């Protein structure tokens, strides 16, 4: 029974529990800036759409309703600049994490195949490779990888944890390299609508892909841009030759988004106003935390997009975590995302205005 779980690394967040207890003991309560979970209300129009679809006694379809596919294609053209996107370029998924974790298995990868992802990265890229028993490796520049046996290349722009954004020129070069060597490219773009000091570009943009979606798929989520983490709502866009077999596999596996959630996603993708409002909230929190951290002796690196500040005091990330926990502030140690992060911490700005103000006050007084 443990054969599959034995392939997996230790769940990193368990290591943070003692520091969480320290932060929680602060007289003013914990300010949790570690996980990055949304805390603001689900937009009212999305809640109404969910409720209106609550009487859904039948099974939903894995491919989603035509209305959902229309909403996704329309959003991709409007927001990403994609052209010629049809329903066959679309696949709804049950949140992006399940896709990342199970994609290598669903692609049929296994021993002898290789999966590559950024040196500093979301841990689930590695988990997905481990579940499939494929080999995995990290990169600084993917075009320097040996393409032999490389079956899946993950991009992540904007990056979790660093907030780094790949330029249009970099994306164009990487897409061309992947196609030249027959490497399937998946681009995790879940933070694309949260650019602060850069305007992130999708691999779906024609200036990047030359007007063709061959060999490329983008991953998008509504968790952060619409506060829908609890709804598990995400989708893929890209090469139909990749998405069509994934659709069939997911039909057999019953991996379907609930009907009320599908209706909620239609409402969310059709409205840009709530995204602007949420961006304004995050921008204010980001500015307040960044200023307080810098005054406290931190250096902020990258962080031009996403929901995190990549911060360092040039010491062990665990020393930094302990220091901030003593102030009642919980952050994520950088080595959760790879050994290259051992001197950094990831600071989320997804807490409420009141909790962010508390963190700023503590950093200022200390």
Buried (B, 14 or more C-beta within 10 A) or exposed (E): EEEEEEEEEEEEEEBBEEBBEBBEEBEEEBBBBBEBBBBBEBBEBBEEBBEEBEEEEEEBBBBBBEEBBBBBBBBBBEBBBBEEBEBBBBBBBBBBBBBBBBBBBBBEBEEEBBBBBBBBBBBBBBBBBBBBBBBBBBBEEBBEBEBEEBBBBBBBBBBBBBBBBBEBEBBBBBBBBBBEBEBBBBBBBBBBBBBBEBEBBBBBBEEBBEEEBEBBBBBBBBBBBBBBBEBBBBBBBBBBEBBEEBBEBBEEEEBBBBBBBBBBBBBBBBBBEBBEEBBEBBEEBBEBBBBBBBEBEBEBBBBBBBBBBBBBBEEBBBEBBBBBBBBBBBBBBBBBBBEBBBBBBBBBBBBEEEBBBBBBBBBEEE
